[in-house]
Amino acid sequence: MSDIRAALSPAAPDSAQTVSLFDPISLRGVTIRNRLWVAPMCQYSVDGRDGVPTDWHLVHLGSMAAGGAGLIVTEASAVSPEGRITDRDTGIWNDAQTSAWARIVDYLHRQGATAGIQLAHAGRKASTWPAWGTPERGSVPADQGGWPALAPSAVPFPGYAEPVALDAAGIDTVVADFAAAARRALTAGFDVLELHAAHGYLLHQFLSPLSNLRTDEFGGSLENRARLLLRVVEAVRAEVGESVPLLVRFSATDYAVDGWTVDETAVVAGWAARAGADFFDVSSGGNVTGVQIPLAPGYQVPLARFVKDHAAVPVNAVGLITTAGQANDIIASGAADAVMLGREFLRDPHFALRAAHELGAHLDYWPGPYLRATWPEA
């Protein structure tokens, strides 16, 4: 990994071709007002345990829309009840959830932001305890509300219960669930869809030889391991038509011997683009434990650049991007076409407004009630 990082360090910006963090970007029929995007972040805040987003989600996401973010992607929202990471996750498998999301999407739009939803299935990492609010960790027992997790193979995530290996009918159901969720997302008014194929969840589990031990058409070769993801991309594209942007989030590497690699990510990104995906959200890790992740500011940017260069596809970078200058340099260097921030937007939902000030960018979408808070001219 150190060799890859050294080889892919962002080049110095070409001043004649410099792209600003606050330049708009268009994907299919959607124009996003800037390239500073909110990454999907699980909130584990559905107290009703019914997948229906709440006032928390309205305020959480709405504050970042008012704060100037370009694209706001919701937390991983399950395409089926059994696809939830926890029973506190949001979903997009029924009408009640669709209606609740519509209220939130309407607010994001009224603040000028583009609304995206991450469609997800947790696979073998489903039916676990939330990350906060309880000391319990790992899989939830059936007598406490847990459910059987599904996976490509009956190989548990370390410390979790053994999952049930999907059969052919189960795989068909997963594909249909993603397509139905995409349809509901459009009904709710979302502009952009993202498929979650990262962080050790179901689509990533099929991609990685460490979690996919199948010997049928969905296991073994790279073509076979990518088959489910490509079927989902094709099904979603067929469901939503040609005007809706479709992102795929990848973990570019498992950081493990004989695991999923950045080279494979680039190959599959190219295949996914031909199947109907438009843009690739490049993260890393999450499928296995006991690995060493080289955490440092912008540590995943070289991975994003590798996928962009080798697959000839647009990408965004994510991971420990915390300052306006750092974010702008990633875009200006050509390493990525957009950036996604998570924790920094949690710390400061108005980070985009602050970043514009620090970079000297003029925005015409400051919220009217906040105009008195603009920084005085130097």
DRENZAKOL-185220 format. One record per residue (C-alpha): chain; x, z, y; residue in three letters; residue number from 1. Coordinates in Angstrom, 3 decimals. Example, Ala and Ser with C-alpha at 12.3 -4.5 7.8 and 13.67 -1.06 7.14 Angstrom:
<nodes>
- chain/xx/zz/yy/resn/resi
- A/12.300/7.800/-4.500/ala/1
- A/13.670/7.140/-1.060/ser/2
</nodes>
This chain:
<nodes>
- chain/xx/zz/yy/resn/resi
- A/0.000/0.000/0.000/met/1
- A/2.858/0.731/2.411/ser/2
- A/4.111/-2.836/1.916/asp/3
- A/0.666/-4.228/2.701/ile/4
- A/0.405/-2.065/5.808/arg/5
- A/3.795/-3.199/7.067/ala/6
- A/3.052/-6.854/6.412/ala/7
- A/-0.310/-6.725/8.130/leu/8
- A/0.458/-4.755/11.272/ser/9
- A/-1.598/-6.221/14.144/pro/10
- A/0.227/-8.894/16.066/ala/11
- A/0.696/-8.626/19.800/ala/12
- A/-2.347/-9.936/21.684/pro/13
- A/-2.232/-13.503/22.998/asp/14
- A/-3.354/-13.011/26.585/ser/15
- A/-4.906/-16.482/26.666/ala/16
- A/-7.076/-15.644/23.659/gln/17
- A/-7.732/-11.940/24.250/thr/18
- A/-11.240/-10.826/23.245/val/19
- A/-12.646/-7.804/25.035/ser/20
- A/-14.258/-4.910/23.221/leu/21
- A/-17.225/-5.469/25.508/phe/22
- A/-17.662/-9.174/24.963/asp/23
- A/-20.901/-9.995/23.111/pro/24
- A/-20.789/-11.505/19.646/ile/25
- A/-23.411/-13.662/17.936/ser/26
- A/-24.245/-13.668/14.223/leu/27
- A/-26.794/-16.245/13.142/arg/28
- A/-29.808/-15.640/15.389/gly/29
- A/-28.680/-12.274/16.798/val/30
- A/-26.447/-11.563/19.801/thr/31
- A/-24.887/-8.090/19.911/ile/32
- A/-23.980/-6.866/23.385/arg/33
- A/-20.502/-5.630/22.502/asn/34
- A/-18.107/-5.126/19.584/arg/35
- A/-18.199/-1.331/19.571/leu/36
- A/-20.522/-0.453/16.705/trp/37
- A/-21.851/2.711/15.090/val/38
- A/-20.878/3.099/11.447/ala/39
- A/-23.485/4.251/8.922/pro/40
- A/-23.238/8.026/8.516/met/41
- A/-25.270/10.045/6.012/cys/42
- A/-27.199/12.864/7.701/gln/43
- A/-28.850/14.530/4.678/tyr/44
- A/-31.687/15.489/7.003/ser/45
- A/-34.903/14.356/5.292/val/46
- A/-36.416/17.796/4.848/asp/47
- A/-39.505/16.347/3.153/gly/48
- A/-37.335/14.880/0.395/arg/49
- A/-39.466/11.738/0.576/asp/50
- A/-36.999/9.313/2.136/gly/51
- A/-38.932/9.166/5.422/val/52
- A/-36.672/9.305/8.518/pro/53
- A/-37.550/12.025/10.997/thr/54
- A/-37.188/13.002/14.646/asp/55
- A/-33.592/13.924/13.826/trp/56
- A/-32.848/10.303/12.993/his/57
- A/-34.615/9.102/16.137/leu/58
- A/-32.517/11.351/18.368/val/59
- A/-29.284/10.908/16.400/his/60
- A/-29.406/7.106/16.479/leu/61
- A/-31.223/6.822/19.786/gly/62
- A/-28.590/8.789/21.674/ser/63
- A/-25.909/6.308/20.666/met/64
- A/-28.119/3.391/21.696/ala/65
- A/-28.582/4.961/25.121/ala/66
- A/-24.821/5.571/25.083/gly/67
- A/-24.053/1.858/25.063/gly/68
- A/-23.200/1.055/21.440/ala/69
- A/-23.677/-2.580/20.444/gly/70
- A/-24.836/-2.504/16.819/leu/71
- A/-26.148/0.720/15.309/ile/72
- A/-26.246/0.786/11.506/val/73
- A/-28.338/3.517/9.910/thr/74
- A/-27.088/5.789/7.207/glu/75
- A/-27.151/4.528/3.606/ala/76
- A/-30.869/4.061/2.944/ser/77
- A/-31.855/3.893/-0.690/ala/78
- A/-33.620/0.844/-2.082/val/79
- A/-35.281/3.017/-4.742/ser/80
- A/-35.886/6.755/-5.295/pro/81
- A/-33.245/6.909/-8.051/glu/82
- A/-30.769/5.161/-5.742/gly/83
- A/-30.510/8.111/-3.359/arg/84
- A/-27.260/10.038/-3.115/ile/85
- A/-29.291/13.200/-2.498/thr/86
- A/-32.951/14.071/-2.146/asp/87
- A/-32.333/14.443/1.618/arg/88
- A/-31.442/10.763/2.083/asp/89
- A/-33.494/8.181/3.924/thr/90
- A/-35.083/5.330/1.998/gly/91
- A/-36.664/1.949/2.517/ile/92
- A/-38.752/1.524/-0.645/trp/93
- A/-42.288/2.275/0.642/asn/94
- A/-44.658/1.790/3.568/asp/95
- A/-44.316/5.316/4.984/ala/96
- A/-40.559/4.876/5.322/gln/97
- A/-40.989/1.419/6.816/thr/98
- A/-43.373/2.732/9.478/ser/99
- A/-41.091/5.625/10.364/ala/100
- A/-38.119/3.286/10.705/trp/101
- A/-40.167/0.969/12.947/ala/102
- A/-40.562/3.749/15.525/arg/103
- A/-36.800/4.326/15.562/ile/104
- A/-35.954/0.623/15.701/val/105
- A/-38.301/0.160/18.651/asp/106
- A/-36.448/2.861/20.568/tyr/107
- A/-33.031/1.349/19.777/leu/108
- A/-34.274/-2.005/21.042/his/109
- A/-35.614/-0.474/24.241/arg/110
- A/-32.101/0.827/24.920/gln/111
- A/-30.644/-2.657/24.449/gly/112
- A/-28.932/-1.965/21.116/ala/113
- A/-29.058/-4.091/17.974/thr/114
- A/-30.556/-2.264/14.999/ala/115
- A/-29.009/-2.523/11.544/gly/116
- A/-29.824/-0.789/8.277/ile/117
- A/-27.485/-0.159/5.366/gln/118
- A/-29.248/-0.889/2.077/leu/119
- A/-27.781/1.223/-0.697/ala/120
- A/-27.957/2.379/-4.293/his/121
- A/-25.779/5.359/-5.197/ala/122
- A/-25.399/4.505/-8.895/gly/123
- A/-23.446/7.193/-10.740/arg/124
- A/-23.070/9.196/-7.501/lys/125
- A/-26.844/9.704/-7.219/ala/126
- A/-28.775/12.961/-7.659/ser/127
- A/-26.133/15.161/-6.052/thr/128
- A/-26.319/18.117/-3.691/trp/129
- A/-26.151/17.359/0.054/pro/130
- A/-22.806/17.688/1.822/ala/131
- A/-24.111/20.500/4.021/trp/132
- A/-26.813/23.184/3.857/gly/133
- A/-25.980/24.429/0.373/thr/134
- A/-22.844/25.748/-1.359/pro/135
- A/-23.705/23.730/-4.472/glu/136
- A/-21.712/20.603/-5.278/arg/137
- A/-21.919/17.911/-7.918/gly/138
- A/-25.005/16.713/-9.781/ser/139
- A/-28.363/18.412/-9.358/val/140
- A/-29.778/19.641/-12.695/pro/141
- A/-33.112/18.209/-13.810/ala/142
- A/-34.792/21.618/-13.609/asp/143
- A/-33.839/21.778/-9.916/gln/144
- A/-35.136/18.343/-9.004/gly/145
- A/-32.323/16.108/-10.206/gly/146
- A/-32.794/12.740/-11.916/trp/147
- A/-30.720/10.520/-14.226/pro/148
- A/-28.092/8.474/-12.388/ala/149
- A/-27.587/4.788/-13.221/leu/150
- A/-24.282/2.955/-13.475/ala/151
- A/-22.591/-0.113/-14.923/pro/152
- A/-21.172/2.060/-17.720/ser/153
- A/-21.781/5.577/-19.008/ala/154
- A/-18.654/6.816/-17.223/val/155
- A/-19.268/9.766/-14.880/pro/156
- A/-17.732/10.194/-11.472/phe/157
- A/-15.345/13.145/-11.923/pro/158
- A/-17.301/16.403/-11.798/gly/159
- A/-20.710/14.694/-11.977/tyr/160
- A/-23.191/14.250/-14.825/ala/161
- A/-22.830/11.286/-17.153/glu/162
- A/-24.889/8.339/-15.914/pro/163
- A/-27.064/5.946/-17.907/val/164
- A/-25.594/2.444/-18.293/ala/165
- A/-27.925/-0.193/-16.885/leu/166
- A/-29.306/-2.752/-19.311/asp/167
- A/-30.205/-6.334/-18.350/ala/168
- A/-33.723/-5.369/-17.271/ala/169
- A/-32.341/-2.512/-15.182/gly/170
- A/-29.951/-4.851/-13.423/ile/171
- A/-32.809/-7.245/-12.658/asp/172
- A/-34.731/-4.313/-11.187/thr/173
- A/-31.801/-3.369/-8.942/val/174
- A/-31.635/-6.922/-7.568/val/175
- A/-35.387/-6.961/-6.959/ala/176
- A/-35.217/-3.553/-5.246/asp/177
- A/-32.578/-4.779/-2.793/phe/178
- A/-34.653/-7.863/-1.984/ala/179
- A/-37.820/-5.800/-1.478/ala/180
- A/-35.954/-3.329/0.723/ala/181
- A/-34.638/-6.198/2.836/ala/182
- A/-38.186/-7.456/3.332/arg/183
- A/-39.349/-3.991/4.383/arg/184
- A/-36.398/-3.691/6.767/ala/185
- A/-37.521/-6.839/8.574/leu/186
- A/-41.061/-5.478/8.716/thr/187
- A/-39.632/-2.374/10.409/ala/188
- A/-37.945/-4.623/12.985/gly/189
- A/-34.294/-4.345/11.965/phe/190
- A/-32.109/-7.172/13.290/asp/191
- A/-29.167/-6.870/10.885/val/192
- A/-28.874/-5.872/7.224/leu/193
- A/-25.830/-4.402/5.492/glu/194
- A/-25.306/-4.163/1.732/leu/195
- A/-23.361/-1.064/0.703/his/196
- A/-20.709/-2.184/-1.788/ala/197
- A/-18.228/0.558/-0.886/ala/198
- A/-17.345/4.223/-1.370/his/199
- A/-17.985/4.348/-5.101/gly/200
- A/-21.689/3.552/-4.990/tyr/201
- A/-23.417/1.186/-7.410/leu/202
- A/-22.256/-2.224/-6.179/leu/203
- A/-18.684/-0.924/-5.828/his/204
- A/-18.938/0.616/-9.305/gln/205
- A/-19.642/-2.833/-10.743/phe/206
- A/-16.723/-4.347/-8.819/leu/207
- A/-14.099/-1.839/-9.963/ser/208
- A/-12.614/-1.985/-13.482/pro/209
- A/-12.230/1.793/-13.335/leu/210
- A/-16.007/2.324/-13.382/ser/211
- A/-17.158/-0.930/-14.994/asn/212
- A/-16.232/-1.040/-18.690/leu/213
- A/-18.913/-3.546/-19.663/arg/214
- A/-18.231/-6.361/-22.112/thr/215
- A/-21.193/-8.549/-21.166/asp/216
- A/-21.589/-11.035/-18.304/glu/217
- A/-21.315/-8.197/-15.761/phe/218
- A/-17.963/-6.831/-16.926/gly/219
- A/-14.390/-7.837/-17.604/gly/220
- A/-13.282/-10.689/-15.347/ser/221
- A/-13.485/-10.538/-11.580/leu/222
- A/-16.218/-13.184/-11.643/glu/223
- A/-18.286/-11.027/-13.980/asn/224
- A/-17.699/-7.775/-12.096/arg/225
- A/-18.764/-9.489/-8.853/ala/226
- A/-21.886/-10.998/-10.407/arg/227
- A/-24.287/-8.205/-9.413/leu/228
- A/-23.142/-8.155/-5.790/leu/229
- A/-23.451/-11.933/-5.528/leu/230
- A/-26.920/-11.870/-7.109/arg/231
- A/-27.967/-9.261/-4.547/val/232
- A/-26.538/-11.304/-1.666/val/233
- A/-28.372/-14.409/-2.864/glu/234
- A/-31.646/-12.535/-3.427/ala/235
- A/-31.546/-10.882/-0.018/val/236
- A/-30.676/-14.148/1.725/arg/237
- A/-33.572/-15.877/-0.020/ala/238
- A/-35.888/-13.048/1.010/glu/239
- A/-34.984/-12.868/4.704/val/240
- A/-34.341/-16.516/5.533/gly/241
- A/-31.569/-18.077/7.546/glu/242
- A/-31.753/-16.265/10.896/ser/243
- A/-30.944/-12.690/9.808/val/244
- A/-27.280/-11.576/9.778/pro/245
- A/-26.151/-10.041/6.501/leu/246
- A/-23.126/-7.733/6.348/leu/247
- A/-21.377/-6.407/3.259/val/248
- A/-19.432/-3.150/3.356/arg/249
- A/-16.487/-3.129/0.969/phe/250
- A/-14.029/-0.484/-0.051/ser/251
- A/-10.991/-2.747/0.026/ala/252
- A/-9.044/-0.667/-2.478/thr/253
- A/-9.527/2.180/-4.943/asp/254
- A/-5.964/3.380/-4.156/tyr/255
- A/-5.511/3.657/-7.931/ala/256
- A/-3.487/1.921/-10.599/val/257
- A/-5.571/-0.781/-12.317/asp/258
- A/-8.360/-0.253/-9.783/gly/259
- A/-10.099/-2.489/-7.281/trp/260
- A/-7.647/-4.123/-4.861/thr/261
- A/-7.546/-5.672/-1.415/val/262
- A/-6.682/-9.030/-2.977/asp/263
- A/-9.853/-8.898/-5.079/glu/264
- A/-11.825/-7.830/-2.031/thr/265
- A/-10.709/-10.922/-0.151/ala/266
- A/-11.638/-13.198/-3.044/val/267
- A/-15.092/-11.660/-3.471/val/268
- A/-15.692/-11.683/0.290/ala/269
- A/-15.160/-15.442/0.193/gly/270
- A/-17.615/-15.780/-2.672/trp/271
- A/-20.140/-13.558/-0.867/ala/272
- A/-19.838/-15.665/2.277/ala/273
- A/-20.710/-18.764/0.269/arg/274
- A/-23.650/-16.881/-1.268/ala/275
- A/-25.100/-16.047/2.159/gly/276
- A/-23.232/-13.082/3.686/ala/277
- A/-21.969/-13.410/7.261/asp/278
- A/-19.694/-10.504/8.109/phe/279
- A/-17.635/-7.912/6.240/phe/280
- A/-17.291/-4.216/7.000/asp/281
- A/-13.962/-3.137/5.520/val/282
- A/-13.515/0.481/4.464/ser/283
- A/-11.700/1.932/1.426/ser/284
- A/-11.745/4.475/-1.388/gly/285
- A/-14.517/6.616/-2.817/gly/286
- A/-14.763/5.370/-6.402/asn/287
- A/-12.305/7.730/-8.077/val/288
- A/-10.694/11.066/-7.317/thr/289
- A/-7.065/12.159/-7.469/gly/290
- A/-5.739/9.352/-5.291/val/291
- A/-3.602/9.547/-2.175/gln/292
- A/-5.223/7.916/0.857/ile/293
- A/-2.785/7.181/3.714/pro/294
- A/-4.877/8.776/6.457/leu/295
- A/-3.638/7.888/9.928/ala/296
- A/-5.170/6.426/13.089/pro/297
- A/-6.575/3.003/12.226/gly/298
- A/-5.320/3.263/8.637/tyr/299
- A/-7.864/0.727/7.344/gln/300
- A/-7.216/-1.909/10.023/val/301
- A/-4.552/-3.713/7.932/pro/302
- A/-7.057/-3.979/5.092/leu/303
- A/-9.621/-5.549/7.424/ala/304
- A/-7.051/-8.003/8.712/arg/305
- A/-6.015/-8.949/5.168/phe/306
- A/-9.615/-9.760/4.226/val/307
- A/-10.134/-11.688/7.462/lys/308
- A/-6.998/-13.765/7.034/asp/309
- A/-7.223/-14.430/3.300/his/310
- A/-10.962/-15.048/3.030/ala/311
- A/-11.346/-16.695/6.462/ala/312
- A/-14.348/-14.482/7.261/val/313
- A/-15.221/-12.269/10.248/pro/314
- A/-14.684/-8.544/9.724/val/315
- A/-14.937/-5.210/11.409/asn/316
- A/-12.467/-2.360/11.080/ala/317
- A/-13.415/1.279/10.584/val/318
- A/-11.645/4.586/10.016/gly/319
- A/-9.990/7.040/12.442/leu/320
- A/-10.598/4.819/15.461/ile/321
- A/-10.967/7.364/18.227/thr/322
- A/-9.934/5.959/21.618/thr/323
- A/-11.032/3.104/23.834/ala/324
- A/-7.543/1.630/24.007/gly/325
- A/-7.096/1.724/20.242/gln/326
- A/-10.465/0.033/19.675/ala/327
- A/-9.767/-2.656/22.244/asn/328
- A/-6.290/-3.338/20.850/asp/329
- A/-7.765/-3.964/17.387/ile/330
- A/-10.046/-6.645/18.813/ile/331
- A/-7.450/-8.104/21.191/ala/332
- A/-4.853/-8.384/18.408/ser/333
- A/-7.210/-10.418/16.265/gly/334
- A/-7.080/-7.840/13.464/ala/335
- A/-10.873/-7.572/13.466/ala/336
- A/-13.866/-9.055/15.247/asp/337
- A/-15.542/-5.691/15.861/ala/338
- A/-14.896/-2.013/15.247/val/339
- A/-17.126/0.667/13.781/met/340
- A/-16.790/4.293/14.795/leu/341
- A/-18.344/7.259/13.045/gly/342
- A/-17.030/10.700/13.901/arg/343
- A/-16.154/9.730/17.467/glu/344
- A/-19.778/8.762/18.121/phe/345
- A/-20.860/12.097/16.640/leu/346
- A/-18.558/13.882/19.066/arg/347
- A/-19.664/11.742/21.996/asp/348
- A/-22.821/9.633/21.552/pro/349
- A/-22.007/7.997/24.902/his/350
- A/-18.531/6.956/23.822/phe/351
- A/-19.234/3.303/24.657/ala/352
- A/-19.998/4.155/28.283/leu/353
- A/-16.816/6.206/28.533/arg/354
- A/-14.775/3.469/26.848/ala/355
- A/-16.035/0.884/29.334/ala/356
- A/-14.937/3.115/32.191/his/357
- A/-11.501/3.699/30.675/glu/358
- A/-10.979/-0.021/30.082/leu/359
- A/-12.351/-1.082/33.458/gly/360
- A/-15.260/-3.029/31.948/ala/361
- A/-18.425/-3.376/33.996/his/362
- A/-21.631/-2.779/32.037/leu/363
- A/-25.097/-3.726/33.207/asp/364
- A/-26.755/-1.554/30.562/tyr/365
- A/-26.064/1.951/31.834/trp/366
- A/-29.331/3.897/31.330/pro/367
- A/-31.066/4.286/34.693/gly/368
- A/-31.464/8.082/34.408/pro/369
- A/-27.691/8.362/33.831/tyr/370
- A/-26.509/6.205/36.744/leu/371
- A/-25.638/9.309/38.764/arg/372
- A/-23.040/10.070/36.064/ala/373
- A/-21.027/6.875/36.517/thr/374
- A/-17.419/7.542/37.385/trp/375
- A/-16.461/6.911/41.012/pro/376
- A/-14.322/3.874/41.676/glu/377
- A/-10.613/4.644/41.868/ala/378
</nodes>
